[in-house]
Amino acid sequence: MSTIDIHAHHTMSAAKAQEAADMLAQDLSAKFAIDYGWDGDEINFERPGVHGQILVQKDEIHIVAHLGLLLLMLKGPIEQEIYRYLEEHFGCTF
């Protein structure tokens, strides 16, 4: 198993950041059949081969994804897509 662990800073309000994170989770759900749900400020997600959390705080977002063996070879492209999404939709800096 391999882990993606990304911390990023944003300048959105907490409500706007949660809204953007929810849109991210909806997008992942539609594209990759990922189940997700909110638990406070955290989105938990899973599907066969991957599970993790998206923690949304006032000025930071923290994404952890645990990839199974079948997705191990895609770790780099998945990380790049996460960084792109965070820059585009959250205005994040790293």
Secondary structure, DSSP 8 states (H G I E B T S, - for coil): -EEEEEEEE--S-HHHHHHHHHHHHHHHHHHH--EEEEETTEEEEEETTEEEEEEE-SSEEEEEEEE-GGGGGGHHHHHHHHHHHIIIII--B-
